[in-house]
């Protein structure tokens, strides 16, 4: 369901936005709708990607040397597992 929204913006910004929308073969309304959809989705993703207290409590439990080779270690593990 579409609903009308009235905005007050700088005239220069509106002209630039209209030009950009035309270059993108879309309407200014669709451009703004997509932008608002994008930023609200990002906000929801940030909220849902918070680290749980359990995971936070596990963080930093293992300390490895600075020169530890993760890829080599994992490759060795897989080669032993699938022998």
TAVENGI-V95186 format. One record per residue. N is the residue number from 1. RES is the residue in one letter. D_FIRST is the distance of its C-alpha to the first C-alpha in whole Angstrom. Layout:
n	res	d_first
N	RES	D_FIRST
N	RES	D_FIRST
This chain:
n	res	d_first
1	X	0
2	X	4
3	X	7
4	X	10
5	X	13
6	X	16
7	X	19
8	X	23
9	X	24
10	X	28
11	X	28
12	X	30
13	X	27
14	X	25
15	X	27
16	X	28
17	X	24
18	X	23
19	X	26
20	X	25
21	X	22
22	X	24
23	X	26
24	X	24
25	X	22
26	X	19
27	X	17
28	X	18
29	X	14
30	X	14
31	X	17
32	X	16
33	X	13
34	X	15
35	X	18
36	X	16
37	X	15
38	X	18
39	X	20
40	X	18
41	X	19
42	X	22
43	X	23
44	X	22
45	X	24
46	X	27
47	X	26
48	X	27
49	X	30
50	X	32
51	X	35
52	X	36
53	X	40
54	X	42
55	X	41
56	X	42
57	X	45
58	X	46
59	X	45
60	X	49
61	X	51
62	X	52
63	X	54
64	X	55
65	X	57
66	X	56
67	X	57
68	X	56
69	X	54
70	X	51
71	X	51
72	X	55
73	X	55
74	X	52
75	X	53
76	X	56
77	X	55
78	X	53
79	X	56
80	X	58
81	X	55
82	X	55
83	X	59
